[in-house]
Amino acid sequence: DRYVPTPCLCWAVARDEAAIGGLQLTASHNPAQWLGIKVRMSDGGASGVEFTRQIEDLLPAEPATDAQVSMVLEADILSDYLDALRDFVDTDAIAAANLKLVIDPLYGASRVYLAELFEQLGVEVVRIHDGHNATFGGLHPEPIPPWTDAAAAAVTAASATAGFVLDGDADRLGALDQEGDFVSSHKIIALLALHMAEQRGKSGRIVKALSTSFLVDRVAAHLGMPLTTTPVGFKWIYQEMLAGDVMIGGEESGGIGIPSHVRERDGLLMSLLLAEMMAQTNKSLRQLVADLEARVGALHYDRRDLTLDPQHIKRFRDLLPTVRPSSVAGTSVAEYVHVDGAKFLLNKDEWLLLRASGTEPLVRIYAEAATTDRVAELLAAGEQLVQEAA
């Protein structure tokens, strides 16, 4: 009845040279009924597309019996991982910063470990949603609103410095500032890229998924670092990490990885790094976001998920490559990107992306613009395009 976070497995696999990979049983950021298996490679990274397909081709039509399960290996996979987290960050700075943090694991894998890590550093911690609940208490264990609302209320009620919310398997992070305002993964990626370069003196490529904010592009340009954009899904960022020279990689859903730690997302490490950034700069998360926007400008982002029946989703997938509107929400389309779904680039870093989810029966609509009102217009236009294509 004790959860083990994804990063623990990744680190253990990466540290064990004899291992060829590992399996993780998880619902990830999905509701409990989406429980399934993730495959991890020998370096802790996600299974590539071709390797995953080979595994799927070998799966039997019927579940294996107990007699067919050949080996179960039990091992302490936590100690090395937790030690590695402490070794990676400036624990003295965090301990001296007088932080008070709300930690919300959404009943998932980090429900014990992240809070304990901070408490061991002398940080005052307010815990919520940290009990044992295999159905996530009815929550959708994804660190975005409205599932972060309880943490936001806890931050303001406790006058906390910030709040950190992790998804079901602890590889994705959402944050709240001291006013309880949500700090999106886009801003977290941008902040941590700045932190890695400026406070930690690191360099290399910044890698982002197609659905991630142009804030990251602006930060890369500001730092003079190369930017690589991949299809949606961390497996593509992992492939870039394998190619080398990657400082940090992240995706819209909150998964961020630093390959000098392990080639995989790690919500616990990103929480510690945000705390380190606040401690070393002597600035609150709200101040750090304000500084970011003063340097590279402000952008607003939102996403809508449409549930469609499988037949309509298939039709949508088939027709999407042909969807090429001349304008979206009254603005001419400057460029079409059909790498993963259909992305329409407008002016002033405005964009709209339509794509079918790879994990749920959903069509996702993403938009970014200079104002929240404009984002709403783009999302409405995207919803109409989806309905026409499906």
C-alpha positions as CSV (number, residue, x, y, z in Angstrom):
1,D,0.0,0.0,0.0
2,R,3.0,2.3,-0.5
3,Y,3.4,4.0,-3.9
4,V,6.7,4.1,-5.7
5,P,7.2,7.2,-8.0
6,T,8.2,6.7,-11.6
7,P,11.5,8.5,-11.2
8,C,12.6,5.9,-8.5
9,L,12.2,3.2,-11.1
10,C,14.0,5.3,-13.8
11,W,16.9,6.0,-11.5
12,A,17.2,2.4,-10.2
13,V,17.2,1.1,-13.8
14,A,19.8,3.7,-14.9
15,R,22.1,2.9,-12.0
16,D,21.9,-0.9,-12.5
17,E,24.1,-1.7,-15.4
18,A,22.8,-5.3,-15.5
19,A,19.3,-4.2,-16.1
20,I,17.9,-4.0,-19.6
21,G,14.8,-2.1,-18.6
22,G,11.8,-2.0,-16.3
23,L,8.1,-1.9,-16.1
24,Q,5.9,0.6,-14.2
25,L,2.3,0.0,-13.3
26,T,0.5,3.4,-13.3
27,A,-2.4,5.5,-14.4
28,S,0.0,8.4,-14.9
29,H,-2.0,11.6,-15.1
30,N,-5.1,9.8,-16.2
31,P,-8.1,8.7,-14.0
32,A,-7.7,5.5,-12.1
33,Q,-9.6,3.4,-14.7
34,W,-6.7,4.0,-17.2
35,L,-4.3,1.9,-15.2
36,G,-1.7,0.4,-17.5
37,I,2.0,-0.4,-17.9
38,K,4.8,1.9,-19.0
39,V,8.0,0.4,-20.4
40,R,11.4,2.0,-19.3
41,M,14.7,1.5,-21.0
42,S,18.0,0.7,-19.4
43,D,18.9,4.4,-19.0
44,G,15.6,5.2,-17.3
45,G,14.1,6.8,-20.4
46,A,10.8,6.0,-22.0
47,S,10.4,3.2,-24.5
48,G,10.8,4.4,-28.1
49,V,7.9,4.0,-30.6
50,E,9.5,1.1,-32.6
51,F,10.5,-0.8,-29.5
52,T,7.0,-0.4,-27.9
53,R,5.4,-1.7,-31.1
54,Q,7.7,-4.8,-31.0
55,I,6.4,-5.4,-27.4
56,E,2.8,-4.9,-28.4
57,D,3.3,-7.4,-31.3
58,L,4.5,-10.0,-28.8
59,L,1.6,-9.6,-26.3
60,P,-0.5,-12.7,-26.1
61,A,-4.2,-12.5,-26.7
62,E,-5.0,-13.8,-23.2
63,P,-3.4,-12.6,-19.9
64,A,-0.5,-14.6,-18.6
65,T,-1.2,-17.0,-15.7
66,D,0.9,-16.9,-12.5
67,A,2.8,-20.0,-13.7
68,Q,3.9,-18.1,-16.8
69,V,5.4,-15.2,-14.9
70,S,9.1,-16.2,-14.9
71,M,10.7,-13.7,-12.4
72,V,9.9,-11.1,-9.9
73,L,12.8,-9.0,-8.6
74,E,12.5,-7.1,-5.3
75,A,15.0,-4.4,-4.6
76,D,15.4,-1.1,-2.7
77,I,15.0,1.4,-5.5
78,L,14.4,4.4,-3.3
79,S,17.6,5.0,-1.3
80,D,19.8,5.8,-4.3
81,Y,17.2,7.9,-6.0
82,L,16.4,10.1,-2.9
83,D,20.1,10.5,-2.3
84,A,20.6,11.6,-5.9
85,L,17.9,14.2,-5.6
86,R,19.5,15.7,-2.5
87,D,22.9,15.6,-4.2
88,F,21.5,17.4,-7.3
89,V,20.3,20.5,-5.5
90,D,21.7,23.1,-3.1
91,T,20.2,21.8,0.1
92,D,21.8,24.4,2.2
93,A,20.2,27.2,0.3
94,I,16.8,25.6,0.4
95,A,17.2,24.9,4.2
96,A,18.1,28.6,4.8
97,A,15.3,30.1,2.7
98,N,12.5,29.9,5.3
99,L,10.1,28.4,2.8
100,K,6.6,27.2,3.6
101,L,5.3,24.9,0.9
102,V,2.0,23.1,0.2
103,I,2.6,19.7,-1.3
104,D,-0.2,18.0,-3.1
105,P,0.5,14.6,-4.7
106,L,-3.1,14.1,-5.7
107,Y,-3.1,10.8,-3.9
108,G,-0.4,9.6,-6.3
109,A,3.2,8.2,-6.1
110,S,4.8,11.2,-4.5
111,R,2.4,11.2,-1.5
112,V,5.2,10.5,1.0
113,Y,8.5,11.3,-0.6
114,L,8.4,14.9,-1.7
115,A,7.0,16.2,1.5
116,E,9.5,14.2,3.5
117,L,12.4,15.5,1.4
118,F,11.4,19.1,2.1
119,E,10.8,18.4,5.8
120,Q,14.2,16.8,6.1
121,L,15.6,20.1,4.8
122,G,13.8,22.1,7.5
123,V,11.1,23.4,5.2
124,E,7.6,23.8,6.7
125,V,5.3,21.6,4.7
126,V,1.5,21.6,4.5
127,R,0.3,18.2,3.1
128,I,-3.0,17.6,1.3
129,H,-4.3,14.6,-0.7
130,D,-1.5,12.4,0.7
131,G,-3.5,9.5,1.9
132,H,-3.7,6.0,0.4
133,N,-6.5,6.2,-2.2
134,A,-6.2,3.9,-5.2
135,T,-8.9,5.8,-7.1
136,F,-7.3,9.2,-6.5
137,G,-10.3,10.2,-4.4
138,G,-12.2,10.9,-7.5
139,L,-9.7,13.5,-8.6
140,H,-8.2,13.5,-12.1
141,P,-4.5,13.2,-11.1
142,E,-3.2,15.9,-13.5
143,P,-1.5,19.0,-12.1
144,I,-3.7,21.6,-13.9
145,P,-6.8,23.5,-12.9
146,P,-9.3,22.5,-11.6
147,W,-7.4,19.7,-9.9
148,T,-5.0,22.3,-8.4
149,D,-7.8,24.3,-6.9
150,A,-7.5,22.6,-3.5
151,A,-3.8,23.3,-3.3
152,A,-4.4,26.9,-4.3
153,A,-6.8,27.3,-1.4
154,A,-4.4,25.6,0.9
155,V,-1.6,28.0,-0.1
156,T,-3.6,31.1,0.7
157,A,-5.1,29.6,3.9
158,A,-1.6,28.7,5.2
159,S,0.1,31.9,3.9
160,A,2.5,29.6,2.2
161,T,5.4,30.5,-0.1
162,A,4.2,28.3,-2.9
163,G,2.5,25.1,-3.7
164,F,3.7,22.1,-5.7
165,V,1.2,19.6,-7.3
166,L,2.3,16.4,-8.9
167,D,0.5,13.9,-11.1
168,G,-0.3,10.3,-10.4
169,D,3.1,8.9,-11.1
170,A,5.0,11.9,-10.0
171,D,6.7,12.8,-13.3
172,R,4.7,16.0,-13.9
173,L,4.5,19.3,-12.0
174,G,2.2,22.2,-11.6
175,A,2.8,25.1,-9.2
176,L,1.0,27.8,-7.3
177,D,2.5,31.1,-6.2
178,Q,1.9,32.7,-2.8
179,E,-1.4,34.2,-4.0
180,G,-2.6,30.8,-5.0
181,D,-2.4,31.6,-8.7
182,F,-1.5,28.7,-11.0
183,V,1.9,28.8,-12.6
184,S,1.7,26.7,-15.8
185,S,4.2,24.2,-16.9
186,H,5.1,26.5,-19.8
187,K,6.3,29.1,-17.3
188,I,8.0,26.4,-15.2
189,I,10.0,25.1,-18.2
190,A,11.0,28.7,-19.1
191,L,12.0,29.5,-15.5
192,L,14.0,26.3,-15.0
193,A,15.8,26.9,-18.3
194,L,16.9,30.3,-17.0
195,H,17.9,28.8,-13.7
196,M,20.0,26.0,-15.3
197,A,21.8,28.5,-17.5
198,E,22.2,31.5,-15.1
199,Q,22.4,30.1,-11.6
200,R,23.9,26.7,-12.5
201,G,26.0,27.8,-15.5
202,K,24.8,25.0,-17.7
203,S,24.4,25.1,-21.5
204,G,23.0,23.0,-24.3
205,R,19.9,22.6,-26.3
206,I,16.4,23.4,-24.9
207,V,13.9,20.9,-26.2
208,K,10.2,21.4,-26.1
209,A,7.1,19.6,-27.5
210,L,5.0,21.1,-30.2
211,S,2.2,22.1,-27.8
212,T,4.5,24.1,-25.5
213,S,4.5,27.9,-25.2
214,F,6.5,30.3,-27.3
215,L,7.8,31.6,-24.0
216,V,10.3,28.7,-24.2
217,D,11.4,29.9,-27.7
218,R,11.9,33.4,-26.4
219,V,13.9,32.2,-23.4
220,A,16.1,30.1,-25.7
221,A,16.7,33.2,-27.9
222,H,17.4,35.3,-24.8
223,L,20.0,32.8,-23.6
224,G,21.5,32.4,-27.1
225,M,20.8,28.6,-26.9
226,P,19.5,26.3,-29.7
227,L,15.9,25.2,-29.5
228,T,14.5,21.9,-30.8
229,T,10.8,21.3,-31.2
230,T,9.4,17.7,-31.2
231,P,6.0,16.1,-31.6
232,V,3.9,15.8,-28.5
233,G,5.0,13.1,-26.0
234,F,8.1,12.9,-23.9
235,K,9.4,9.9,-25.9
236,W,10.4,12.3,-28.6
237,I,12.2,14.5,-26.1
238,Y,13.9,11.4,-24.9
239,Q,15.2,10.7,-28.4
240,E,16.7,14.2,-28.5
241,M,18.4,13.5,-25.1
242,L,19.9,10.4,-26.6
243,A,21.3,12.5,-29.4
244,G,23.1,14.6,-26.8
245,D,23.7,18.3,-26.0
246,V,20.4,18.8,-24.2
247,M,20.3,21.0,-21.1
248,I,16.6,20.6,-20.4
249,G,13.5,19.3,-22.1
250,G,9.8,19.8,-21.3
251,E,6.3,19.4,-22.5
252,E,3.0,21.3,-22.1
253,S,1.5,18.7,-19.7
254,G,4.1,19.4,-17.0
255,G,6.7,16.8,-17.7
256,I,10.3,18.2,-17.5
257,G,13.5,16.3,-17.7
258,I,17.2,17.1,-17.2
259,P,19.4,14.4,-18.8
260,S,22.3,15.1,-16.4
261,H,20.0,13.6,-13.8
262,V,18.1,11.0,-15.8
263,R,16.6,11.0,-19.3
264,E,13.1,11.2,-18.1
265,R,10.6,13.6,-16.4
266,D,10.9,14.0,-12.7
267,G,8.3,16.1,-10.8
268,L,10.2,15.7,-7.5
269,L,13.4,17.1,-8.9
270,M,11.7,20.0,-10.6
271,S,10.0,20.9,-7.4
272,L,13.3,20.9,-5.6
273,L,14.9,23.0,-8.4
274,L,12.1,25.6,-8.2
275,A,12.7,25.8,-4.4
276,E,16.4,26.1,-5.1
277,M,15.7,28.9,-7.6
278,M,13.6,30.8,-5.1
279,A,16.2,30.3,-2.4
280,Q,19.3,31.3,-4.5
281,T,17.6,34.4,-6.0
282,N,15.8,35.4,-2.8
283,K,12.6,35.8,-4.9
284,S,9.2,34.4,-4.6
285,L,7.7,32.3,-7.4
286,R,5.4,35.2,-8.2
287,Q,8.4,37.5,-8.5
288,L,10.3,35.0,-10.7
289,V,7.3,34.8,-13.1
290,A,7.1,38.6,-13.2
291,D,10.9,38.9,-14.0
292,L,10.5,36.2,-16.7
293,E,7.7,38.2,-18.4
294,A,9.6,41.5,-18.0
295,R,12.5,39.9,-19.9
296,V,10.7,38.0,-22.7
297,G,7.1,39.2,-22.6
298,A,3.9,37.7,-21.4
299,L,1.8,35.1,-23.2
300,H,-1.4,33.3,-22.2
301,Y,-2.3,29.7,-22.9
302,D,-5.2,27.4,-22.5
303,R,-6.4,23.9,-23.6
304,R,-9.8,22.3,-24.2
305,D,-10.4,18.6,-24.3
306,L,-13.3,17.3,-26.4
307,T,-14.6,13.8,-25.8
308,L,-15.6,12.1,-29.0
309,D,-16.7,8.6,-29.8
310,P,-14.0,6.4,-31.5
311,Q,-15.5,6.6,-34.9
312,H,-15.4,10.4,-34.9
313,I,-11.9,10.4,-33.6
314,K,-10.8,8.2,-36.4
315,R,-12.5,10.4,-38.9
316,F,-10.8,13.4,-37.3
317,R,-7.4,11.8,-37.5
318,D,-7.9,10.9,-41.2
319,L,-9.1,14.3,-42.2
320,L,-6.8,16.5,-40.1
321,P,-3.8,16.6,-42.6
322,T,-6.2,18.3,-45.0
323,V,-7.4,20.9,-42.6
324,R,-5.8,24.1,-43.9
325,P,-8.1,27.2,-43.1
326,S,-7.0,30.4,-44.6
327,S,-7.7,32.2,-41.4
328,V,-8.4,31.4,-37.7
329,A,-10.6,33.7,-35.6
330,G,-10.2,36.5,-38.1
331,T,-6.4,36.2,-38.5
332,S,-4.7,34.8,-41.6
333,V,-2.7,31.7,-41.1
334,A,1.0,32.4,-41.6
335,E,2.2,28.8,-41.5
336,Y,0.8,25.2,-41.2
337,V,2.5,22.5,-39.2
338,H,1.2,19.0,-39.6
339,V,3.9,17.2,-37.6
340,D,1.6,16.0,-34.8
341,G,-2.0,17.0,-35.5
342,A,-2.5,20.4,-37.2
343,K,-0.9,23.6,-35.8
344,F,-1.8,27.0,-37.3
345,L,0.8,29.7,-36.7
346,L,-0.7,33.2,-36.7
347,N,1.0,36.6,-36.0
348,K,2.7,37.8,-32.8
349,D,3.3,34.2,-31.5
350,E,-0.4,33.3,-31.7
351,W,-1.1,29.7,-32.5
352,L,-3.8,27.0,-32.5
353,L,-3.1,23.3,-32.3
354,L,-5.6,20.5,-32.9
355,R,-4.6,16.9,-32.2
356,A,-6.1,13.6,-31.0
357,S,-4.8,12.4,-27.6
358,G,-2.5,9.4,-27.8
359,T,-3.7,8.1,-24.3
360,E,-7.4,9.0,-24.0
361,P,-10.5,9.2,-26.3
362,L,-10.1,13.0,-26.6
363,V,-9.4,15.6,-29.2
364,R,-7.2,18.3,-27.6
365,I,-7.4,22.0,-28.6
366,Y,-4.4,24.2,-27.6
367,A,-4.1,27.9,-28.1
368,E,-1.7,30.8,-27.1
369,A,-1.9,34.5,-27.5
370,A,-1.2,37.8,-25.9
371,T,-4.5,38.0,-23.9
372,T,-6.8,35.5,-22.3
373,D,-9.7,36.9,-24.4
374,R,-7.8,36.2,-27.6
375,V,-7.0,32.6,-26.4
376,A,-10.7,32.1,-25.8
377,E,-11.5,33.2,-29.3
378,L,-8.9,30.8,-30.7
379,L,-10.2,27.9,-28.7
380,A,-13.7,28.5,-29.9
381,A,-12.5,28.6,-33.5
382,G,-10.5,25.4,-32.9
383,E,-13.6,23.7,-31.5
384,Q,-15.6,24.6,-34.6
385,L,-12.8,23.2,-36.8
386,V,-12.8,19.9,-34.8
387,Q,-16.6,19.6,-35.2
388,E,-16.4,20.2,-38.9
389,A,-13.6,17.6,-39.3
390,A,-15.2,15.0,-37.1
